[in-house]
Amino acid sequence: MESILQKQEANDYGEQFQNHLLEIYKLYVNTAEKISDRRQSANSFFLSVNTAIMAVIGYILGLTNGEATKGFYWWLILITLAGIIICYAWFRLIQSYKQMNLGKFSVIHNIEKLLPISPFIAEWKALGEGKDSKKYLLFTKVEQKVPWAFLLMHIVAFITAVIKVSGCKTLF
C-alpha cells in the first residue's frame, strides 16, 4: 500500500514534504474519528428504535385477553418482522463500519511509517493487535451482540404473536 500512498519521494517533493504530510495525516485521522462518531450515532439510533419497538411489543403482550384482539396480534407480527429486519440492517451496518475502520487504520499506519513517530502503530502493538482479548477486546465483537439480543427478543415476540393469532394455548 505504501507505493499507492506515497506518490512522490520527499526529495522530489521539496522542503514542504514533512509539513504537508503531517497536515494530510491530521486530516485523515480526523476522518477516522468522524467514522467513529457516525458509528456511535447509528448505534444510538438503532438502539432507540429497537427499544421503542420492544415497548410497543410489551404493551401489546401485556394486554389482558379481554382487551387484546387478534388484530392487535397481527400488528405484533408486522412489528416484530420490522424489528427483525432492523436488527439485520444494524448488524450489517456494524460490519460495514468495521471494514471502513480497518481500511482507515491501515492507511493511517502506512502514513505513520513516513512520520518520525507512529502512535497508532505503537498503540495497536501495545494492545496485542487485537489477538489477545485480555489486552484488548475488539469493540466490534461486543457491539455485534446487541443486535442479536434484540433479534432474539423479536423472534420470541413473533412466535408468541403467531401462537395468539392461531388460537393455540402453547407451543407444545
Backbone bond lengths (Angstrom), bond angles and torsions (degrees), N, CA, C in turn:
res aa  C-N    CA-C-N  psi(-1)  N-CA   C-N-CA  omega(-1)  CA-C   N-CA-C  phi
1 M - - - 1.448 - - 1.522 111.18 -
2 E 1.330 117.28 -27.43 1.465 119.36 -178.70 1.517 111.76 -56.65
3 S 1.336 117.51 -39.63 1.463 119.79 -178.73 1.532 111.04 -65.41
4 I 1.320 116.70 -31.86 1.470 120.24 176.65 1.526 109.16 -74.31
5 L 1.312 115.86 -39.20 1.456 121.85 -174.93 1.529 112.06 -70.59
6 Q 1.305 117.27 -48.69 1.459 120.82 -176.15 1.526 109.21 -97.54
7 K 1.327 115.16 107.28 1.456 120.96 -177.74 1.530 112.22 -84.60
8 Q 1.325 116.68 -26.32 1.460 121.37 -178.68 1.516 110.35 -134.87
9 E 1.300 116.04 145.61 1.466 120.78 173.62 1.527 108.99 -73.48
10 A 1.306 114.88 154.32 1.466 120.80 -178.52 1.527 111.72 -56.49
11 N 1.319 117.49 -42.02 1.467 121.34 -178.79 1.526 111.53 -64.95
12 D 1.315 116.83 -38.70 1.466 120.91 179.61 1.531 111.82 -72.28
13 Y 1.312 116.67 -30.92 1.460 121.91 -176.39 1.522 111.75 -73.04
14 G 1.312 115.75 -44.06 1.461 119.78 -178.61 1.511 111.60 121.50
15 E 1.326 114.56 -176.26 1.462 119.53 -173.09 1.532 113.78 -72.34
16 Q 1.308 118.87 -13.94 1.471 121.74 178.78 1.535 112.61 -86.71
17 F 1.316 117.17 3.14 1.474 121.27 -176.19 1.533 111.73 -52.51
18 Q 1.319 118.41 -55.25 1.462 121.89 -176.16 1.531 111.72 -63.24
19 N 1.343 116.67 -40.96 1.472 119.78 178.89 1.525 111.41 -63.67
20 H 1.335 115.53 -45.48 1.469 119.17 179.96 1.522 110.94 -67.77
21 L 1.321 116.27 -38.53 1.463 120.48 177.93 1.521 110.65 -60.70
22 L 1.322 116.12 -44.64 1.463 120.46 179.57 1.527 111.33 -63.68
23 E 1.308 117.76 -41.74 1.473 121.32 178.66 1.529 110.86 -64.05
24 I 1.315 116.23 -43.27 1.474 120.23 177.77 1.524 109.70 -62.72
25 Y 1.324 116.42 -42.13 1.459 121.66 178.55 1.533 110.41 -58.75
26 K 1.329 116.72 -47.66 1.467 120.97 179.99 1.530 110.87 -60.18
27 L 1.327 116.53 -44.44 1.462 120.38 179.04 1.523 111.03 -62.15
28 Y 1.318 115.80 -41.28 1.458 119.82 -177.61 1.527 111.36 -69.54
29 V 1.322 117.76 -40.50 1.469 121.08 175.79 1.526 109.21 -61.25
30 N 1.321 117.07 -38.12 1.460 121.46 177.38 1.532 111.07 -61.51
31 T 1.336 117.86 -38.66 1.473 119.71 178.07 1.526 110.27 -65.43
32 A 1.323 117.99 -34.82 1.468 121.34 176.85 1.531 110.11 -65.61
33 E 1.322 116.54 -40.04 1.470 120.30 177.65 1.528 110.89 -64.69
34 K 1.332 116.23 -38.54 1.470 119.68 178.88 1.526 111.23 -65.66
35 I 1.323 117.04 -36.61 1.471 120.38 175.67 1.525 109.27 -60.97
36 S 1.321 116.73 -44.29 1.473 120.90 179.11 1.527 110.74 -62.92
37 D 1.321 117.40 -39.64 1.464 120.74 177.32 1.529 111.08 -63.89
38 R 1.331 116.39 -44.22 1.472 120.09 178.41 1.519 110.78 -64.15
39 R 1.319 115.84 -38.02 1.469 120.82 178.69 1.524 109.72 -61.95
40 Q 1.322 117.06 -45.01 1.461 120.85 179.33 1.526 110.91 -64.70
41 S 1.321 117.09 -40.35 1.469 120.37 177.92 1.524 111.02 -63.33
42 A 1.320 116.39 -42.39 1.473 120.69 178.59 1.522 110.21 -62.48
43 N 1.328 116.72 -43.81 1.466 119.94 178.71 1.521 111.12 -62.34
44 S 1.319 117.15 -41.32 1.474 120.84 178.25 1.530 110.64 -62.98
45 F 1.324 116.19 -42.03 1.468 120.76 178.76 1.523 110.75 -60.75
46 F 1.341 116.51 -52.42 1.460 120.14 -177.58 1.523 111.92 -65.21
47 L 1.315 117.27 -35.57 1.461 120.59 176.99 1.530 109.93 -64.44
48 S 1.321 117.37 -42.86 1.469 121.40 178.88 1.521 111.59 -64.58
49 V 1.327 116.84 -44.76 1.472 120.66 179.88 1.525 110.28 -62.19
50 N 1.328 116.54 -46.11 1.462 119.62 -179.80 1.517 112.02 -65.67
51 T 1.311 117.28 -37.33 1.458 120.59 177.54 1.522 110.27 -63.96
52 A 1.334 116.89 -42.63 1.473 120.89 178.12 1.528 110.55 -63.60
53 I 1.314 116.73 -43.93 1.470 119.94 178.68 1.524 110.46 -61.35
54 M 1.339 116.42 -42.82 1.468 119.25 179.99 1.531 110.78 -65.62
55 A 1.325 117.80 -32.37 1.469 120.64 177.10 1.532 110.07 -65.31
56 V 1.327 117.05 -43.55 1.465 121.14 177.99 1.528 110.21 -64.23
57 I 1.316 115.94 -43.36 1.465 120.68 178.63 1.536 109.41 -60.48
58 G 1.316 116.56 -46.16 1.465 120.65 178.68 1.512 112.15 -60.51
59 Y 1.316 116.57 -40.11 1.464 120.24 178.70 1.526 110.26 -62.62
60 I 1.331 116.29 -49.16 1.470 120.15 -178.16 1.527 110.73 -63.03
61 L 1.319 116.85 -44.83 1.467 119.76 -179.92 1.525 111.96 -69.00
62 G 1.316 116.89 -24.66 1.459 120.75 -179.67 1.519 113.98 -80.65
63 L 1.324 117.01 -11.99 1.459 119.29 178.70 1.524 109.44 -65.04
64 T 1.299 116.05 142.39 1.461 118.59 177.02 1.516 108.74 -71.92
65 N 1.307 117.00 161.47 1.464 121.09 -178.32 1.518 112.25 -56.68
66 G 1.338 117.65 -33.65 1.457 120.03 179.53 1.517 112.28 -67.67
67 E 1.337 117.50 -32.80 1.457 120.76 -176.71 1.531 112.60 -87.47
68 A 1.323 116.75 -31.51 1.467 120.87 -174.75 1.523 109.89 -88.54
69 T 1.291 115.52 131.16 1.459 120.27 175.67 1.520 108.26 -109.70
70 K 1.327 115.17 170.02 1.464 118.24 177.99 1.523 110.93 -60.91
71 G 1.321 116.94 -27.88 1.459 120.53 178.08 1.523 111.96 -59.95
72 F 1.345 115.16 -39.26 1.465 119.55 176.19 1.524 110.45 -60.41
73 Y 1.322 114.79 -42.96 1.466 118.69 -176.74 1.524 111.79 -70.63
74 W 1.338 118.04 -30.57 1.475 119.22 173.87 1.528 109.75 -64.09
75 W 1.333 115.63 -40.13 1.460 119.13 176.17 1.528 110.14 -63.57
76 L 1.311 116.10 -38.74 1.459 121.10 178.48 1.528 110.80 -61.19
77 I 1.323 116.80 -41.19 1.472 120.39 177.15 1.527 109.97 -59.78
78 L 1.319 116.90 -46.39 1.469 120.59 179.71 1.530 111.81 -64.14
79 I 1.324 115.66 -42.91 1.472 119.90 -179.04 1.527 110.57 -64.18
80 T 1.336 116.41 -43.18 1.471 118.47 -179.82 1.521 111.60 -67.70
81 L 1.328 117.48 -35.49 1.474 119.24 175.27 1.527 110.57 -63.41
82 A 1.328 116.18 -41.41 1.467 119.64 176.13 1.528 109.93 -61.32
83 G 1.327 117.22 -42.13 1.460 121.54 178.14 1.516 112.07 -60.99
84 I 1.320 116.76 -40.75 1.466 121.21 178.52 1.523 110.38 -62.77
85 I 1.328 116.40 -44.87 1.475 121.01 179.35 1.532 110.10 -63.75
86 I 1.317 116.94 -42.31 1.469 121.52 179.58 1.530 110.37 -62.79
87 C 1.324 117.06 -41.32 1.472 120.26 178.77 1.524 111.03 -63.38
88 Y 1.328 116.55 -41.10 1.465 119.64 178.37 1.528 110.25 -64.06
89 A 1.330 116.99 -44.02 1.472 120.66 178.58 1.530 110.08 -61.50
90 W 1.311 117.20 -40.76 1.462 122.21 178.95 1.524 110.46 -61.95
91 F 1.324 116.20 -47.16 1.463 120.57 179.16 1.528 111.06 -59.57
92 R 1.335 117.04 -44.53 1.466 121.22 -179.88 1.530 110.78 -65.19
93 L 1.322 117.18 -36.97 1.458 120.61 178.67 1.531 110.40 -65.96
94 I 1.318 117.02 -39.55 1.465 120.49 175.61 1.527 109.62 -59.70
95 Q 1.324 116.72 -43.34 1.470 120.86 177.97 1.532 110.38 -60.08
96 S 1.319 116.04 -43.09 1.460 120.67 -179.13 1.527 111.00 -63.49
97 Y 1.337 116.53 -44.77 1.461 119.94 177.93 1.526 111.26 -62.90
98 K 1.311 116.77 -37.62 1.463 120.54 177.04 1.528 110.08 -60.20
99 Q 1.325 116.45 -45.86 1.463 120.80 -179.97 1.527 111.40 -64.28
100 M 1.353 116.39 -41.77 1.466 119.14 178.15 1.527 110.72 -62.60
101 N 1.338 116.75 -42.92 1.462 119.77 179.42 1.522 111.60 -63.84
102 L 1.321 117.28 -40.74 1.464 119.82 177.34 1.529 110.74 -59.28
103 G 1.319 116.25 -44.29 1.466 120.57 178.23 1.517 111.99 -64.03
104 K 1.328 116.37 -45.98 1.470 120.35 -179.62 1.523 110.85 -60.23
105 F 1.329 117.02 -46.65 1.462 118.76 -177.09 1.519 112.65 -73.33
106 S 1.302 117.65 -24.89 1.464 119.63 172.76 1.532 109.92 -64.65
107 V 1.327 116.19 -43.90 1.466 120.61 177.54 1.530 110.37 -66.00
108 I 1.332 116.90 -44.26 1.471 120.42 179.23 1.525 109.93 -58.61
109 H 1.315 117.23 -44.25 1.471 120.52 179.18 1.525 111.20 -61.41
110 N 1.315 116.93 -38.75 1.466 119.74 179.01 1.521 112.05 -71.22
111 I 1.314 118.48 -35.87 1.469 120.60 175.23 1.530 109.01 -64.73
112 E 1.325 116.36 -39.95 1.463 120.19 -178.92 1.528 112.50 -61.85
113 K 1.304 117.32 -26.20 1.471 120.26 177.94 1.534 111.01 -65.01
114 L 1.333 116.17 -20.26 1.454 121.47 179.55 1.535 112.47 -95.40
115 L 1.314 116.31 -6.58 1.464 121.88 -178.63 1.529 110.86 -99.72
116 P 1.338 116.57 162.64 1.468 119.33 179.96 1.533 114.00 -65.10
117 I 1.345 117.49 -30.83 1.467 120.83 176.75 1.524 109.18 -129.90
118 S 1.339 115.53 161.81 1.472 121.12 -177.46 1.525 110.12 -133.78
119 P 1.334 118.09 76.66 1.473 119.89 -174.89 1.531 114.29 -64.88
120 F 1.328 117.54 -37.97 1.467 118.72 -179.03 1.528 110.95 -71.43
121 I 1.316 117.01 -38.21 1.471 120.17 176.17 1.519 109.51 -63.74
122 A 1.332 117.60 -44.39 1.462 121.78 179.88 1.532 111.09 -62.53
123 E 1.324 116.35 -42.66 1.468 120.54 179.11 1.523 110.43 -62.69
124 W 1.321 116.52 -44.89 1.462 121.35 -178.76 1.532 110.92 -62.53
125 K 1.330 116.36 -40.72 1.474 120.31 177.21 1.533 110.55 -67.23
126 A 1.333 117.31 -40.26 1.469 121.26 178.91 1.528 111.14 -62.57
127 L 1.321 116.21 -29.72 1.463 121.35 179.62 1.530 112.35 -89.12
128 G 1.322 116.46 8.34 1.456 120.54 178.17 1.518 113.67 73.76
129 E 1.330 116.49 20.35 1.468 123.59 179.89 1.526 112.70 54.50
130 G 1.333 115.40 30.74 1.462 120.47 176.98 1.514 114.79 74.99
131 K 1.324 117.42 9.31 1.473 120.68 -176.57 1.523 112.80 -90.15
132 D 1.325 117.71 -18.63 1.454 122.27 -178.32 1.524 108.70 -118.79
133 S 1.333 116.73 108.11 1.467 120.26 -175.73 1.528 112.52 -66.83
134 K 1.338 118.15 -15.16 1.467 119.97 176.06 1.523 110.79 -75.67
135 K 1.329 116.55 -28.84 1.467 120.56 176.59 1.518 111.20 -85.49
136 Y 1.325 115.71 -40.02 1.459 119.90 -177.29 1.520 109.50 -158.71
137 L 1.314 115.65 120.99 1.454 121.53 176.08 1.522 107.15 -96.09
138 L 1.311 115.54 117.99 1.461 119.66 -177.79 1.529 109.86 -55.90
139 F 1.317 116.28 129.56 1.459 122.24 -178.31 1.523 110.64 -57.31
140 T 1.322 116.57 -39.76 1.458 120.70 -177.40 1.527 111.25 -61.04
141 K 1.327 117.85 -36.29 1.470 120.19 -179.71 1.523 110.82 -63.58
142 V 1.301 117.03 -38.55 1.459 121.11 177.96 1.524 109.55 -74.73
143 E 1.305 115.58 -46.06 1.466 123.16 -176.30 1.533 111.85 -58.84
144 Q 1.320 117.64 -37.45 1.469 121.61 -177.33 1.526 112.88 -68.35
145 K 1.303 117.60 -20.46 1.463 120.59 -177.94 1.535 111.82 -72.57
146 V 1.310 117.72 -26.94 1.463 120.89 -175.95 1.530 111.98 -65.85
147 P 1.352 119.90 -49.43 1.470 117.80 177.00 1.529 112.74 -60.61
148 W 1.330 117.02 -34.12 1.469 120.13 178.89 1.528 110.66 -66.65
149 A 1.317 117.71 -37.58 1.466 120.70 178.14 1.534 110.27 -64.09
150 F 1.326 116.32 -45.48 1.465 119.54 177.05 1.526 110.81 -64.94
151 L 1.314 116.72 -39.63 1.469 120.80 178.87 1.525 109.95 -57.86
152 L 1.312 117.12 -44.73 1.461 121.30 179.23 1.530 110.46 -60.82
153 M 1.331 117.06 -43.34 1.469 120.11 178.60 1.528 111.00 -63.36
154 H 1.337 116.86 -40.09 1.474 119.86 178.61 1.523 110.70 -65.01
155 I 1.320 117.12 -39.09 1.469 120.30 179.78 1.532 110.77 -65.48
156 V 1.326 116.63 -42.76 1.466 120.11 177.25 1.527 110.01 -61.16
157 A 1.316 117.42 -44.11 1.473 120.95 178.93 1.526 110.71 -64.99
158 F 1.320 116.92 -38.25 1.466 121.23 178.52 1.528 110.01 -62.08
159 I 1.319 116.68 -47.72 1.468 120.89 179.85 1.525 110.42 -61.78
160 T 1.322 116.08 -42.15 1.464 120.73 177.79 1.524 110.80 -60.30
161 A 1.325 117.06 -43.65 1.464 121.16 -179.81 1.522 111.20 -64.99
162 V 1.326 116.78 -41.50 1.467 120.28 178.75 1.524 109.89 -62.62
163 I 1.321 117.52 -40.72 1.470 121.40 177.84 1.522 110.01 -62.94
164 K 1.335 117.02 -43.36 1.473 120.81 -179.48 1.531 110.88 -64.55
165 V 1.326 117.16 -41.10 1.462 120.78 -179.09 1.526 110.40 -67.87
166 S 1.328 116.37 -39.25 1.467 119.82 -177.03 1.528 112.45 -76.09
167 G 1.322 116.59 -15.33 1.453 120.38 178.06 1.519 113.79 87.86
168 C 1.315 117.57 1.19 1.478 120.65 177.05 1.527 108.99 -69.52
169 K 1.305 115.30 151.58 1.464 120.09 179.32 1.521 111.20 -88.03
170 T 1.347 117.11 -36.28 1.459 120.99 -179.12 1.525 109.64 -145.65
171 L 1.309 115.02 173.13 1.472 120.44 175.55 1.513 112.00 -74.51
172 F 1.329 117.79 -28.43 1.469 120.71 -171.70 1.500 112.54 -111.42
